[in-house]
Structures are given as C-alpha cells and as structure tokens.
Amino acid sequence: MPKHQSTTFSGHELSALQAHEVVDLLKRREVAPQDLLNIAFERIAQVEGAVNAMPTTCPERAANMAANLSDEARDHPGWLAGLPVGIKDLTPVAGVRTTWGTRALADFVPEASDPLVLRLEDRGAIVVGKTNTPEFGAGGNTFNDVFGKTRNPYDTRLNAAGSSGGAAVSLATGEVWLSHGSDHGGSLRTPAAYNGIVGLRPSPGIAASDSESGFMIEGQQGPMARSVRDCALFLDAMAGWQPRLPASYPPPDRPYQQAVIEADGKVRIAFAPDLNGFSPVEPEIDQHLRAALAAVEQNGGMVDEACPDLPALERTYHSLRGLLWAAAFRRAPESLTRHFKPTLAGNLAFGRSLTMDDMADAELDRTVIFRNMVDFLQDFDVLACPTVGNMPRPVDVEWVDQVNNVRFPGYMDWLRFAFLATTAGLPAISVPVGLSQGGIPVGIQLIGKPRGEARLLAVARAVELAVGGPFGPIDPNVTHI
C-alpha cells in the first residue's frame, strides 16, 4: 500500500492481494474458486449498505460456474482460473437481472450473455454480480431509479463518478479483484480517478461487445483493476477477435501483461495541464499531477509541457455523442423512453436535432484531431492530462456546473478531459497518483498512440511505481449519509 494511503481494510487477506497474485494461487491450486466466491460475497455483504456498488449478485450461478470450470484456455495469457469479477449493469449476463438502470427494464433477465461476457467466462472469469450505473450509462454520477446512488468509499457523502461508478467502488472496497467497465465520456476513467483504481479505455474493438449500432466506435468496453498489471491481465482476458462484431480487432501477439512486467522509468511524456485551455483544473489536482510527473522524471523519465492543436474538439465530441443516442433509441418503443431522466431525454432530443452538416463536420474535424495527435506523439510515448478537472462533489449533485468560476453550459462539460481519446479513437488510462488534502484519490490520464495499449500500460506502470502505488482496498469511510 502506498505511503499516501493510510485507510483501513478489514476484509479477508486474499481480498487485499492483486488479481494476478490471486490468479497465480488459483493456478497452483493453493486456493479454490469457491473459496474466493465465499470471500467475495462476504465482503459484498459487509460493505454494500454503505456504498451500493453491486446491487445485483448471483451466488448460485457463480457457484455452478465454479463447479463446472473448464481449463481448456489455461494456456491463454488472459486465463483467470476461476477469479470472481463484476460486470457493469449495461451488459447482459444470462440468467442475471440486467436493468441498464432504467425503470422499464427493472425486472429484465436476459437469456443470453454478451459476447464479451462469454469470452471472459471461457477464460476462467466467474461473474458474481452486476455493478451499478446511471440510466443507460448517461452521466458522471452513478444513480438510477432502480437501485439508487452509489457512493464514494473514501467519503460516502461524495460522488463515486460514472457511469462505471459501481465497478470502481467494487474494486476500491475489495468486493472483487477485477471489474468490467465501459467508456464514452470518461465512464470508466473518471470513476477510476475518484476511487483510487486503474481504468483503461482501449482502442476501438480490442474488447469488443455486442451493439445494435456496431459500426460506431466511440463507446468502448474496458478493464478496471487496482493496479496497472491487473488491468493488463484483464485486458488480455477481454481481448479477442469476434467476426460478428464489426469493430472487433485482434489482440497483439505479445500479452499486454508482458509490457507491464518489463516497464522501466525511461518514458517520454507530454504534459498538457488544461489541453490548451480546453478545460479548467482545480489547483489541487494540478499540483498532484505535477508532483507525480516530477517523480517520474526522478526515475529517469522525460516530461515536457506541450499539447497539439485540437480544433473543434468540444463540438465534435458532442456531435458524435448525439449520434450515438439518436441511433441507440431510433427504434426503441415509447414504453422505454418515457421513463428517461431529464438529461437522458435531452441527449436523445439533441441527437435527433443534428443535421447532415453537423455530422459531416464532426467526421472531418475528428480526422484532423486524430492526425494532429499521431504527429504529436511521434516525439512522446503518451500525452498526460487530468482525468477530470475537479474533485468529487456531494453525491446529490448530479453534475458539476462550474470549476474555478468557469461555468459549463451542459451537463457533460465538466468531463471535457475525457473527450479527446474518445473523439480520436485513442487508448487512454487513468492511474491514481495520490490523495487530496481531504483524503480523496487524484488520478492522472495518459493518452496513447493508436493501438498503443502495450506502451501505454508500460508508461502507466512507470507512473504507478514513481508515486508509490498501487492503492489497496479500503473500508468505506461512512460520513453522515
């Protein structure tokens, strides 16, 4: 546990280990999958009342999967050997209540699992439950009318972020060792930053899942873990080409974990503290990021303050996001959409208002942004910037409307640091670098080259080592709920 994390953890000693360490125990048969299930469900029962991270569990299904675990994939680099994992409640798991956080689907139980879930289960993952998410994953605060609010375990008065808030909190509290997330506007990166864990948004198609709009690449599935190496392990488990998924992309010949194992301090980082004035940043976050990068330099890294030109980034991102919502609910029945919260209804209305010129501009401008990033990253391994520009607000605040006296016109605008990787289709990772004066985690975002996950993970490991990470799991700090 890093010197800057002084919180307590009362869970089982195996819960405090990293995922790759537990998988090693499983492979050597020093612990059995059912033992880990018992530990996971005991911890879930212990902390759920305080944080509401995993409101749906499936102990009978998990026990059956453990009893019938096949080891056909035992030589795969992503073999998890019976490790319990969480799946975000936007992704179907056969026989397990899957709600998308919306009242119209509150009791829905799918008959079939998403291809990503099947891939993970084929590689030895055992699903223990579904993690909480805002309605259809829309928003940076995890709450919905089905399950209520997910709270930040470092201070339960605060926002855990979203939309993979439940996944992040399930890791931070030691409920599971790995938890699946998804990301469009920072949906796994922001929760990672707020909860002291690692969240990776991969390049399009690396961790492919099913979608009715399968040719759209802005929303991606990704791994969340408590360390960079565990994140690489989970990405190895997720990665795989699926011919029926149009954006699917094959993994590299070399495991992602190997890049982390071989990582050293000789990294080249460009630091853009506000992305050329694109978003304000609270001073405390800026100070933490600069201190972390100074530590990287002390370990042999090179850091330069620089940023490429990113023309029309905000407009481009919002147009692409609007198209996503318009496509997602183009053929949805009114019985589903009538329950939408106001911000989600607004997303749909905005998407439907877009013109052909809006979308043509978005495609042209995103190409300029992508090319500018590719040219810029010829001299650097990654571009570093804040994961999010502000510390978490109270859990009852749906979205942040201003930072440093800069007011935001829309409910997604406080998440502007997430827009670049999504728009350009680049991999990005959030790594914890310390705790604020109030004891809340701060994360740094690293954006890599196209299909550059291996080097991105290696740089993330260099940052993690420089700041004394990774963080360990904690007991929830229950403060006047």
Sequence and secondary structure as in RCSB ss.txt:
>XXXX:A:sequence
MPKHQSTTFSGHELSALQAHEVVDLLKRREVAPQDLLNIAFERIAQVEGAVNAMPTTCPERAANMAANLSDEARD
HPGWLAGLPVGIKDLTPVAGVRTTWGTRALADFVPEASDPLVLRLEDRGAIVVGKTNTPEFGAGGNTFNDVFGKT
RNPYDTRLNAAGSSGGAAVSLATGEVWLSHGSDHGGSLRTPAAYNGIVGLRPSPGIAASDSESGFMIEGQQGPMA
RSVRDCALFLDAMAGWQPRLPASYPPPDRPYQQAVIEADGKVRIAFAPDLNGFSPVEPEIDQHLRAALAAVEQNG
GMVDEACPDLPALERTYHSLRGLLWAAAFRRAPESLTRHFKPTLAGNLAFGRSLTMDDMADAELDRTVIFRNMVD
FLQDFDVLACPTVGNMPRPVDVEWVDQVNNVRFPGYMDWLRFAFLATTAGLPAISVPVGLSQGGIPVGIQLIGKP
RGEARLLAVARAVELAVGGPFGPIDPNVTHI
>XXXX:A:secstr
  TT      S GGGGS HHHHHHHHHTTSS HHHHHHHHHHHHHHHHHHH    EE HHHHHHHHHT   TTTT
STT  TTEEEEEETTS  TTS   TT GGGTT   SS  HHHHHHHHTTEEEEEEE  SGGG SSS EETTTEE 
B TT TTBB  SSSHHHHHHHHTTS SEEEEEESSSTTHHHHHHHT EEEE STTTT    TTTT  SSEEEEEE
SSHHHHHHHHHHH    TTSTT     SS HHHHHHT  S  EEEE TTTTTTS   HHHHHHHHHHHHHHHHTT
 EEEE     TTHHHHHHHHHHHHHHHHTTT  HHHHTT  HHHHHHHHHHHH  HHHHHHHHHHHHHHHHHHHH
HTTS SEEEEESSSS   BTT  S  EETTEE SSTTGGGGGGHHHHHHT  EEEEEEEE TTS EEEEEEE  T
T HHHHHHHHHHHHHHTT             
